[in-house]
Amino acid sequence: FMNLSLFTLPPAERRLVEILLLLPIAALIICIFRNVIGLSSFGSFAPALIGLAFHDLHSLPGILVFVTILLIGWLMRRVLDHYHLLQVPRIATMLTLIMIVLISAVVAANVYGAPTTRYISLFPMIILCGMVERFWTLETEDSTSASFRTLFQTMLISTVIALVLSRTAIAQHMFRFPETLGLIMAAQLLIGRYTGYRLMELFRFRDFLKPPRQPDHTWAIDSEL
């Protein structure tokens, strides 16, 4: 058992295993937000990847940078739509444009002495192109307000995940007791069997929960009887 302990791993592998152990917790938080609370997001695991990338408190402002670059990419996507490009070349062009924006931001921040690498991680930037496409698709199929509402909910879930995973005690507990993954999986299975009302649905349809209003003239009903 000592040979199988996670503490015998090299530092680089220990860091990798720590991130892998935190990912199921992020997935459980997404299950709670989507299936119990009723919020929506761009993709099932995009908030988990974003929150995990910014789970260090000093990199938490990077979520704002992420949203800013996402909105810039959305504007670029509107410009590219006029050229009627095929899907794969359009995504490749979007990737190139986003990388140009990132490099420009790094160079501009270096001029003013801001440590961009402290707030910007390469990992969440990989999913930027996919989120820009989903943002544009939702806007086309539904409306602009629906796409921005989904973006806000996605960033809200990502922020909660980042704040929860930033607790050192959680990472230490998962590393010392990796068998806790069994309890996390049990909670995910329980949520998967949940078929009741979501909290957002109770808020949306709260008017139906109110008792029917009594008529003001009860004498009219009595006379009819």
N, C-alpha and C positions, 0 to 999 in steps of 0.2 A: 504493500500500500504506500510506503514511503517513495518507492520509485514511480508510482502513478500520481503522486501529489503534484498539483499545479505549481507549487512553490519551487519545484526543481527545474522549471523551465528557464531558459535564458531570458534576460530582460525584454528583448524584442518580442519573443513569443508570449511572454506574460502579458504584455500590453495588448497584443492581438487577441488573446483569449479573454481578457477583461472586456474588450469592446464587444466580442461575440456574446459574452454572458449578459451584457446590458441590452442587446438588441431584442431578446424576447420580452423584456420589461417594457420597452418602447412599443412593441407590437400589442401588448396587453393594454396599454394606455390608449392606443388607437381603437381597440375593440370597445373599450368603455365609452369613448367619445362618440363613436359611430353607431354602435348598436344599443347603447343604454341612453346616452344623452341625445343623440340624433344629429350630430354635426356631420357635414360632408367635407371632403378634401380631394385634392388632385391625386388620384391613385390611392392604393391601400397602404403602401409602405413609404411613400415619399416623405410624409411628416416624420416617420421614424428615422430615416436616413439623415434628414436635415437636423432634427433634434439631437441625434447622436453625434453629428459632426460639430455641433456648437454646445456640447454638454459641459465644456469648460467655461466657467463664469467669465473669464477674461475674454473669451471669444464670442460671448452672447450678443454683443452689438453687431456681429457679423450677419445676424439674421436681417437687420435693416439693410445692410449692404446687399444681401441676397435678394431682398424684395425690390430694391432699387434697380438692380441689374435685370431682374425678371421683367419689370415694367419697361425698361429700355428695350429688352428683347421683344416684348409684346409690340412696341411701336415699330421695331424693325420688321417684325412679322407682317404687320399691316402694309408696310412699304413693299415687301417681297410679294405680297398677294397680287399686286398689279402685274407682275411678270408671268404669272400662271406657270410656275415651275412644278416639276414632278416632286414627289414627296421626299425621296432620298437626297437629290441635289438641294432641295429647299432646306432640309435639316442640316446638311453639310454647310451650306452658306450661313445658316443661323449660327452654327457652332463657330465658324470663322469670325463672324461679326461680334459674337459675345466674347471671344478670346481677345479681339482687338480692344473692346471696351475694358476688359480686365487688365490688359497690359497697360493701357492708357491710365487707368486708375492707379495702378502700382507705381508708374513713373511719376504721375502727378503727386501722389502721396509722398514719394521719396523726395521730391523737391521741397515739400513743406515739412519733411522730417517726421511723418506719421508712419508707424510700423504696421503696414497693411497685413503682413503675414501673421500678425497676432490676432487679427479679426477675421481674415479670409482664409478659408480652407479650400484646397483643391477638390476634395471629395464631394461636397455638395454642388460645386459648379458643374459637375458631370451631368447632373439631372436637370440642369437649367433648360436645355433645349427641349426635353420632353415636357416640362411644365409649361413652357411657352406654347407648344403645340396644343396641349390640353386646354390652356387658357383661351386660346383662339378658337378651338373647336366648341367649347362651352359657350363662348360669346356668340358664335355663329348659330348654334342650335337653340340657345335659350335667349340670353340677353347680356348686355354689358354688366348690369347690376348683379346678375347671378354669378358671372365669372369673378367679379371683384368680391362678392360675398364668400364664394368658395375659397378664393385666395386668402381672405382674412381668416376664415376658419382653419385653413391649412396651416397658416403661420401661428395661429393660437395654439393648435395642437402641438406644433413643433416647439413652441416656446415652453409649454408645460412639460414636454418630454425632456427638453434641455435642462430645465430647473430641477426636475426629479432626478435625472441621471447625474447631475452635478454634485449630489450628496456623496461625499467620500464613503460614508458608512454603508451605502447600498453597494457600491463597487467592492468594498472589502468583504462584505457579507457574501456576495455572490462568488467571489474568488475563493473564500474559505469553505463555503458550503455550496458547491455547484449543484448538489441534489435539489436545491430550491427550485430548479427548473421544472421539477415534477409538479410542485404546487402552482407555478405559473401556468403550466400547461393545463392543469385541472381547472383553474379559473377561466382560461380561454375556452375550454370545452363547455363550462357552465354558461358563459355568455353566448356561446354558439347555439345553445338550446333555448335561449331566452326569446320568447315570442310575444312579450307584453308591449305595452305602449312605451314609447320613448318620451323622455322629459320634454323635448322640443314639441312633440305632438300634443302633449298635455297643455303646453303653453299656447300653441296655435289654435287648438280647438277648446279653449277654456270656456267659451260662451255656451258650448253644448252641455257643459257640466253644471251650469247654473239651473236651479229648479225653475219650472215654468212660472211665469208671472200670473198671479191671481187676478181675475177681473175686478174692476173697481166697483161695479154695481152687482153685488151679490143678490140683491132683491129680485133682479130680473131672472136669475137662475131659479130662485125659490118660487117665483110666480109661474114659471114654466113647469116646474114639478107639480 
